[in-house]
Amino acid sequence: MSDTRTDEPPDTDADGEDVFTYNGGRVDPGESVNIRYGISETYLGDPVRVPVTVVNGQYPGPTVFLSAAAHGDELNGIEVVREVAHDWDHTELHGTLVCLPVMNVPGFLAQERYLPIYDRDLNRSFPGREGSTSARRMAHRIFTNFIEPCDLGLDFHTSTRGRTNMLHVRADMEHADIVRLANAFSSNVIIDGQGPSGTLRREATDAGVPTITIEMGEAHRFQRSLIDRALTGVASVLAEFGLHRDSSVHWPGWRILIDDTDEKTWLRADAGGMVDMKHGRGELVQEGDVICTITDPFKEEEDIVSVEAPFTGLIVGVLENPVVYPGNPLCHLVGLKPETQTALERERNEGDPLLRYLE
């Protein structure tokens, strides 16, 4: 099922809010519909279609969107959204799920972060606009038909190529509804901030659809442990907001909140060369621990630069590409409150199975 018509405002159903409508199409309560929705055209005039699954529960409730692959090479979120849409049992669903596993279809097909040819970032193009650039036209059709009708949203991402992140949430914690949403996702780490203009998270929130971003792992890969941990977070959110009433809200055991303007948490290279990383994402390092060494091709002893942890903290993100220029980021290290450090150390000592999702 696809649509290549020009945009119109979503229809309003006279019988109430339980029918999900998009540009003349509709999904009635109790229905699940797979849509290939036209958002642009190729050089040959063929339609560019985004896959969308709308699951409208037989009971009324909130409408939640789950989106992934706004950057075409970020794959983990695709599997999260696909499994929620097609593998979960939604017979008792109270509300509607709008699942967009691949938003940047051209980038996904080329396995590139940005839109090919245009080299535009779809995740800096929302809410989009008709009559503008290709990226903004695509963003506009996605936003008006499948984002604006929702009550809240989860947008899945990975780190950029050459880096990897432990699973964490990015959220504007000045917004009460987003605080509830971010806490419900049950991530150990929340990075607080609005996000840049043009991102789906920020523009959806500004349009009245509270939205968080979930960062998980690295580009060009399916990482099963992170996918499973994200699915736990989705289930927790659906329980918190009453869509799945037989599920429970999950508490991660400990949590830290980070201000996204705190650049001091990024450790950067002071020398160019090749990096030998000693620690991975999700690891706890003590002040003075050697996080990595940097050397040149000759690896003379006197030329090896050791990078030590300036404080005890948690590695949230880490370099995967082992070459750097001076100033390149090496890792994202965040400090921990004493009680948080104690809880983390206790979990590690007790062998909590959830810890595998950090590593």
C-alpha positions as CSV (number, residue, x, y, z in Angstrom):
1,M,0.0,0.0,0.0
2,S,1.6,3.3,-1.0
3,D,0.8,6.9,-1.6
4,T,2.3,9.4,-3.9
5,R,-0.3,12.2,-3.6
6,T,0.5,15.7,-2.5
7,D,0.2,16.5,1.1
8,E,-3.1,17.3,2.8
9,P,-3.8,17.7,6.5
10,P,-4.6,14.4,8.2
11,D,-8.3,13.6,8.2
12,T,-10.4,14.0,11.3
13,D,-12.8,11.1,11.9
14,A,-16.3,12.1,12.9
15,D,-16.7,9.2,15.3
16,G,-13.8,10.2,17.5
17,E,-10.0,9.9,17.9
18,D,-9.7,6.1,17.8
19,V,-9.2,6.0,14.0
20,F,-5.6,6.8,12.8
21,T,-5.6,8.9,9.6
22,Y,-2.9,10.0,7.3
23,N,-3.3,11.9,4.1
24,G,-6.6,10.4,3.3
25,G,-5.8,6.9,4.5
26,R,-7.1,5.4,7.7
27,V,-6.4,2.6,10.2
28,D,-9.4,1.5,12.2
29,P,-9.3,0.2,15.8
30,G,-8.2,-3.4,15.9
31,E,-6.3,-3.1,12.5
32,S,-2.6,-3.4,11.7
33,V,-1.6,-2.0,8.4
34,N,1.7,-2.0,6.5
35,I,2.1,1.1,4.3
36,R,4.8,2.1,1.8
37,Y,4.3,5.8,1.8
38,G,5.6,8.0,-1.0
39,I,7.8,10.9,0.1
40,S,9.8,11.7,-3.0
41,E,10.9,10.5,-6.5
42,T,14.1,9.1,-8.0
43,Y,15.8,10.4,-11.1
44,L,13.7,8.0,-13.1
45,G,10.5,9.3,-11.6
46,D,9.9,6.2,-9.5
47,P,8.5,6.8,-6.0
48,V,10.7,6.8,-2.9
49,R,8.6,5.1,-0.2
50,V,9.1,4.8,3.5
51,P,7.9,1.7,5.2
52,V,5.3,2.4,8.0
53,T,3.4,-0.1,10.2
54,V,0.4,1.3,12.1
55,V,-1.0,-0.9,14.8
56,N,-4.3,0.5,16.1
57,G,-5.3,-1.3,19.3
58,Q,-8.9,-2.3,19.8
59,Y,-8.9,-0.2,23.0
60,P,-8.5,3.6,23.2
61,G,-5.2,5.1,24.4
62,P,-2.2,7.2,23.5
63,T,-0.6,7.2,20.0
64,V,3.2,6.5,20.1
65,F,5.6,6.7,17.2
66,L,8.8,4.6,17.1
67,S,11.3,5.8,14.4
68,A,14.7,4.7,13.3
69,A,17.3,5.2,10.5
70,A,17.0,8.9,10.1
71,H,20.6,8.3,9.4
72,G,20.8,5.5,6.8
73,D,23.7,3.6,8.3
74,E,22.3,3.4,11.8
75,L,20.8,-0.1,11.9
76,N,20.2,-1.2,15.6
77,G,17.0,0.9,15.8
78,I,15.5,-0.7,12.7
79,E,15.4,-4.1,14.3
80,V,13.9,-2.6,17.5
81,V,11.1,-1.0,15.6
82,R,10.5,-4.0,13.4
83,E,10.2,-6.4,16.3
84,V,7.8,-4.1,18.2
85,A,5.6,-3.8,15.1
86,H,5.7,-7.5,13.9
87,D,6.8,-9.8,16.7
88,W,5.0,-8.5,19.7
89,D,1.5,-9.5,20.7
90,H,-0.7,-6.3,20.6
91,T,-4.2,-8.0,21.0
92,E,-4.7,-6.1,24.3
93,L,-3.1,-2.8,23.0
94,H,-4.7,0.4,24.5
95,G,-3.8,3.0,21.9
96,T,-1.9,3.1,18.6
97,L,1.7,2.4,17.5
98,V,3.1,4.2,14.5
99,C,6.3,2.3,13.5
100,L,8.8,3.9,11.1
101,P,11.8,1.5,10.9
102,V,13.6,3.3,8.0
103,M,13.0,7.0,7.6
104,N,16.0,7.8,5.4
105,V,15.3,5.2,2.7
106,P,17.9,6.6,0.1
107,G,20.6,6.6,2.8
108,F,19.7,3.2,3.9
109,L,19.9,1.7,0.4
110,A,23.3,3.3,-0.1
111,Q,24.3,2.5,3.5
112,E,25.2,6.2,4.1
113,R,24.5,8.4,7.0
114,Y,23.1,11.3,4.9
115,L,20.8,11.5,1.9
116,P,23.0,10.5,-1.1
117,I,23.7,13.0,-3.8
118,Y,22.2,15.9,-1.8
119,D,24.5,15.1,1.3
120,R,21.7,16.5,3.5
121,D,21.0,15.4,7.0
122,L,17.4,14.3,7.3
123,N,17.7,14.6,11.1
124,R,18.4,18.4,10.7
125,S,15.5,18.9,8.3
126,F,12.4,18.5,10.5
127,P,9.6,19.6,10.5
128,G,10.3,20.1,6.9
129,R,8.5,22.3,4.3
130,E,6.9,21.8,0.9
131,G,8.6,23.8,-1.8
132,S,12.0,23.5,-0.1
133,T,15.0,21.2,-0.4
134,S,14.6,17.5,-1.1
135,A,15.4,16.6,2.5
136,R,12.9,19.1,3.9
137,R,10.2,17.9,1.5
138,M,10.8,14.3,2.7
139,A,10.8,15.4,6.3
140,H,7.6,17.3,5.8
141,R,5.7,14.3,4.5
142,I,6.9,12.1,7.3
143,F,6.3,14.7,10.0
144,T,2.8,15.8,9.0
145,N,1.4,12.4,8.4
146,F,3.1,10.2,11.0
147,I,4.6,12.4,13.7
148,E,2.2,15.2,14.4
149,P,-0.8,12.9,15.0
150,C,1.0,11.2,17.9
151,D,1.1,11.9,21.6
152,L,4.7,10.9,22.3
153,G,7.7,9.4,20.4
154,L,10.9,7.3,20.6
155,D,13.5,8.0,18.0
156,F,16.4,5.4,17.8
157,H,19.9,6.2,16.7
158,T,23.5,4.9,17.0
159,S,26.8,6.6,17.2
160,T,28.3,8.0,14.0
161,R,30.7,5.8,12.1
162,G,34.0,5.1,14.0
163,R,32.5,5.4,17.5
164,T,30.2,3.4,19.7
165,N,27.9,4.3,22.6
166,M,26.5,2.5,25.5
167,L,22.7,2.7,25.4
168,H,21.5,6.0,26.7
169,V,18.7,8.5,26.4
170,R,18.8,12.1,25.2
171,A,16.0,14.2,26.5
172,D,14.9,17.7,27.4
173,M,14.6,17.2,31.2
174,E,13.0,20.7,31.6
175,H,9.9,19.2,30.0
176,A,7.7,17.4,32.5
177,D,6.2,14.9,30.0
178,I,9.6,14.1,28.7
179,V,11.0,13.5,32.2
180,R,8.2,10.9,32.6
181,L,9.0,9.4,29.2
182,A,12.8,9.3,29.7
183,N,12.6,7.8,33.1
184,A,10.1,5.2,31.9
185,F,12.6,4.0,29.2
186,S,14.8,2.8,32.1
187,S,18.2,3.8,30.7
188,N,21.0,4.1,33.2
189,V,22.2,7.3,31.5
190,I,20.2,10.3,30.4
191,I,21.8,13.2,28.7
192,D,19.8,16.4,29.2
193,G,19.3,18.9,26.4
194,Q,16.9,20.1,23.8
195,G,18.9,18.8,20.9
196,P,19.8,20.8,17.8
197,S,17.2,22.6,15.6
198,G,15.9,20.4,12.9
199,T,16.2,17.1,14.8
200,L,13.1,15.0,15.0
201,R,13.3,14.9,18.8
202,R,13.3,18.7,19.2
203,E,10.9,19.6,16.5
204,A,8.4,16.9,17.5
205,T,8.5,18.1,21.1
206,D,8.0,21.7,20.0
207,A,5.0,20.6,18.0
208,G,3.4,19.1,21.1
209,V,4.7,15.5,20.8
210,P,7.1,14.8,23.6
211,T,10.0,12.8,22.2
212,I,13.3,11.3,23.3
213,T,16.2,9.9,21.4
214,I,17.7,6.6,22.3
215,E,21.4,6.2,21.3
216,M,22.7,2.6,21.1
217,G,25.9,1.1,19.8
218,E,27.6,1.8,16.5
219,A,26.6,2.2,12.8
220,H,26.5,-0.6,10.2
221,R,25.7,-3.3,12.8
222,F,23.0,-5.2,14.5
223,Q,24.1,-5.6,18.2
224,R,21.7,-8.1,19.7
225,S,22.4,-7.2,23.4
226,L,21.7,-3.5,22.8
227,I,18.6,-4.3,20.7
228,D,17.2,-6.5,23.6
229,R,17.9,-3.8,26.1
230,A,16.1,-1.2,24.0
231,L,13.1,-3.6,23.7
232,T,13.0,-3.7,27.5
233,G,12.9,0.1,27.4
234,V,10.1,0.2,24.9
235,A,8.0,-2.3,26.9
236,S,8.6,-0.2,30.0
237,V,7.4,3.0,28.2
238,L,4.3,1.2,26.9
239,A,3.5,0.0,30.4
240,E,4.0,3.5,31.9
241,F,1.6,5.1,29.5
242,G,-1.0,2.4,29.7
243,L,-0.7,0.9,26.2
244,H,0.4,-2.6,27.4
245,R,-1.3,-3.0,30.8
246,D,0.0,-6.5,31.4
247,S,3.6,-5.2,31.4
248,S,5.5,-3.5,34.2
249,V,7.7,-0.4,34.3
250,H,11.4,-1.3,34.6
251,W,13.8,0.4,37.0
252,P,17.4,0.1,35.8
253,G,19.0,0.0,39.3
254,W,20.9,3.2,39.0
255,R,20.8,6.3,36.8
256,I,22.9,9.4,36.1
257,L,21.8,12.6,34.5
258,I,24.4,14.5,32.3
259,D,24.2,18.0,30.9
260,D,24.9,17.9,27.2
261,T,26.7,21.2,27.3
262,D,29.4,19.8,29.6
263,E,32.3,19.4,27.1
264,K,34.7,18.5,29.9
265,T,33.3,15.0,29.8
266,W,34.9,14.4,26.4
267,L,38.5,13.3,26.5
268,R,40.4,14.4,23.3
269,A,43.7,13.4,21.8
270,D,46.6,15.8,22.3
271,A,48.7,14.0,19.7
272,G,48.0,12.4,16.3
273,G,48.6,8.7,15.7
274,M,47.2,5.3,16.3
275,V,45.1,4.5,19.3
276,D,45.3,1.4,21.5
277,M,42.1,1.6,23.5
278,K,42.3,-0.2,26.9
279,H,38.6,0.2,27.9
280,G,35.2,-0.1,26.2
281,R,31.8,1.5,26.4
282,G,30.0,1.0,29.7
283,E,33.2,0.4,31.7
284,L,33.9,2.0,35.0
285,V,37.5,3.5,35.2
286,Q,39.3,4.8,38.2
287,E,41.2,8.1,38.3
288,G,44.6,7.6,36.9
289,D,43.7,4.5,34.9
290,V,45.2,4.4,31.4
291,I,42.3,4.7,29.0
292,C,44.4,4.4,25.9
293,T,47.8,5.0,24.4
294,I,48.6,6.9,21.2
295,T,51.7,6.1,19.1
296,D,53.1,6.7,15.6
297,P,54.0,3.9,13.1
298,F,57.5,3.6,14.6
299,K,56.2,3.0,18.1
300,E,59.3,4.4,19.8
301,E,58.9,4.1,23.6
302,E,59.5,7.8,24.1
303,D,56.8,8.7,21.6
304,I,54.0,6.7,23.2
305,V,51.4,9.0,24.8
306,S,49.3,7.6,27.6
307,V,45.8,9.1,28.2
308,E,44.7,8.7,31.8
309,A,41.3,9.1,33.4
310,P,41.3,12.5,35.0
311,F,38.6,11.3,37.4
312,T,36.7,8.1,38.3
313,G,33.8,7.7,35.9
314,L,31.8,5.8,33.4
315,I,32.7,5.5,29.7
316,V,29.5,6.3,27.8
317,G,31.0,6.5,24.3
318,V,34.3,5.4,22.9
319,L,36.4,5.7,19.7
320,E,36.3,2.6,17.4
321,N,38.4,3.9,14.5
322,P,41.9,3.6,15.9
323,V,43.5,6.7,14.3
324,V,43.3,10.3,15.4
325,Y,44.4,13.8,14.8
326,P,45.0,16.1,17.7
327,G,41.7,17.3,19.0
328,N,39.7,14.2,17.9
329,P,37.5,12.7,20.6
330,L,38.7,9.5,22.3
331,C,35.9,8.8,24.8
332,H,33.0,10.3,26.6
333,L,33.7,9.9,30.3
334,V,31.2,11.1,32.9
335,G,31.7,11.4,36.6
336,L,29.5,9.5,39.1
337,K,28.0,10.4,42.4
338,P,29.3,8.2,45.2
339,E,25.9,6.4,45.6
340,T,25.7,5.8,41.9
341,Q,29.3,4.4,41.8
342,T,28.5,2.2,44.7
343,A,25.3,0.8,43.0
344,L,27.3,0.2,39.8
345,E,30.1,-1.6,41.6
346,R,27.6,-3.7,43.5
347,E,25.8,-4.7,40.3
348,R,29.2,-5.7,38.7
349,N,30.2,-7.7,41.8
350,E,26.9,-9.5,41.9
351,G,26.9,-10.3,38.2
352,D,23.6,-8.5,37.3
353,P,22.6,-10.0,33.9
354,L,21.5,-6.5,32.8
355,L,25.1,-5.4,32.8
356,R,25.8,-7.1,29.6
357,Y,23.8,-4.4,27.9
358,L,26.4,-1.8,29.0
359,E,29.3,-3.6,27.4
